[in-house]
Amino acid sequence: VPNPTHMANAYDGDHARLDPAVSALIQRRETVLAPSYRLFYRKPVNPVRGEGVWLYDADGERLLDAYNNVPAVGHSHPHVARLVHDQLGVLNTHTRYLTEPLVEYSERLLALFPEPLSKVVYTCTGSEAVDLALRLARYRTGAQGVICTSHAYHGTTAAAAEISPSLGPNNRIGDHVVLVDAPDLLREDPGTAATEFAQRVDRAIEQLRSRGVGLAAMIVDSVLSSDGVQDEPVGLLAPAADVIRAAGGMWIADEVQSGFGRLGAGWWGFSRHGLHPDLVVLGKPMGNGIPIGAVVGTVDAMDRFGRDIRYFNTFGGNPVSIAAATAVLDVIESDGLIANARAVGGRLIDGLGQMARRHRSIGGVRGSGLFVAVEFVIGADRSPDAATAGMVVNELRERGVLISASGRFENVLKIRPPLPFAAEHADHLLAALDDVLTTSITPTTSS
Ligand SMILES: Cc1ncc(COP(=O)(O)O)c(C=O)c1O
């Protein structure tokens, strides 16, 4: 049955099980917000405060946040709050005035990228950055065609939505867009997944040519999160990127999910795979919740567009957002959060791997650093089991642990906590998950 909400883990509209205050607030919200919005969970969460890896519900319940990547350095981080507050009280203008912190942050940010990625443009959101990256690639190549994965999500602008098939069948994919299936590490041979992916990309380039639109770019989320978190083996995306470059297209690395150290292997997901993108899209964790995104690119990708067309984003890169972004780099570096993501993510993945040996409903455990996926399957043919994934997500929420589900079949747990997630938090999550699987899955569903 197709999911009528077109989103995994969406609230189903049933008020019966809700606390009266939550139910009343949902009713008020539905009265004023357009029906585009979705809430998470059968019992939606109503947080009123966040601190570190914890959220506090209106009724005082403490919830372990193992889902949110935007508060990368933790909810309500005092250093972020201080720099943003101080800047807001002094000056908040725009990039048409000369301000030193913008230059200083840009120097610091670009030092985290390999050559020749040496220029940056600021936006407010990941979607705007995706949109701009597409414009840059089209302008540079003179072609219109774009390739993306068949369950990708890249954002909300008209151009970004046209390359976001995970929005469901009612969201129109552009005429100049060809979709390719992402590697599926549970169902494909990991030894050949990279070359088979590159072959699919090669066929997609042919399709674009036969449509007469040519190839401008391929855009890929470097951790393929909405395609179910497909991250292994390292180098998985490299043959596809080679095919794109050989055909004269640009590789756009969407680092909105994988960037800023989350994968515990350097700063960027593309470098983990040994890729050399032309353009890199940044967002979500960059400002710990203050809107800031960016496109980082090569001089070749950016130069002519920049000279021929002006780009001014009113709020993009303003002093307050730069203050937030500066604070994020400070904390990632001073608190060693990339090493933490590697260590704690490793502990979590090991623990989940052990659990998979005891619970047959777990078909696979994947992930890198603090981007972790658990795939549920059912039956002798190990078909995708969205019902169990949905049950687990909601049962964990009942136990005070927040995660969600994703993937083409909505059967993959998405575990993606703030980066200060510590060993004790990983153990807490593992114990809660073990309890859910032990108490809630009957032998028939795990057969
Ligand atoms: C991979 C990816 N790209 C782009 C975006 C769009 O970012 P934003 O919501 O900031 O516009 C998202 C948001 O979820 C994303 O996950």
The ligand as a MOL file (V3000), in Angstrom:
LIG
                    3D

  0  0  0     0  0            999 V3000
M  V30 BEGIN CTAB
M  V30 COUNTS 16 16 0 0 0
M  V30 BEGIN ATOM
M  V30 1 C 20.8900 15.8400 0.9080 0
M  V30 2 C 20.1030 17.1100 1.0710 0
M  V30 3 N 20.2810 18.1180 0.2100 0
M  V30 4 C 19.6060 19.2740 0.3050 0
M  V30 5 C 18.6760 19.4760 1.3280 0
M  V30 6 C 17.9230 20.7600 1.3920 0
M  V30 7 O 18.3200 21.5340 2.4750 0
M  V30 8 P 17.3490 22.6410 3.1130 0
M  V30 9 O 16.2310 21.9320 3.7650 0
M  V30 10 O 18.2520 23.3930 4.0570 0
M  V30 11 O 16.8910 23.5240 2.0180 0
M  V30 12 C 18.4590 18.4560 2.2420 0
M  V30 13 C 17.4540 18.6290 3.3250 0
M  V30 14 O 16.9880 17.7130 3.9430 0
M  V30 15 C 19.1830 17.2470 2.1110 0
M  V30 16 O 18.9990 16.2480 2.9830 0
M  V30 END ATOM
M  V30 BEGIN BOND
M  V30 1 1 1 2
M  V30 2 1 2 3
M  V30 3 2 2 15
M  V30 4 2 3 4
M  V30 5 1 4 5
M  V30 6 1 5 6
M  V30 7 2 5 12
M  V30 8 1 6 7
M  V30 9 1 7 8
M  V30 10 2 8 9
M  V30 11 1 8 10
M  V30 12 1 8 11
M  V30 13 1 12 13
M  V30 14 1 12 15
M  V30 15 2 13 14
M  V30 16 1 15 16
M  V30 END BOND
M  V30 END CTAB
M  END
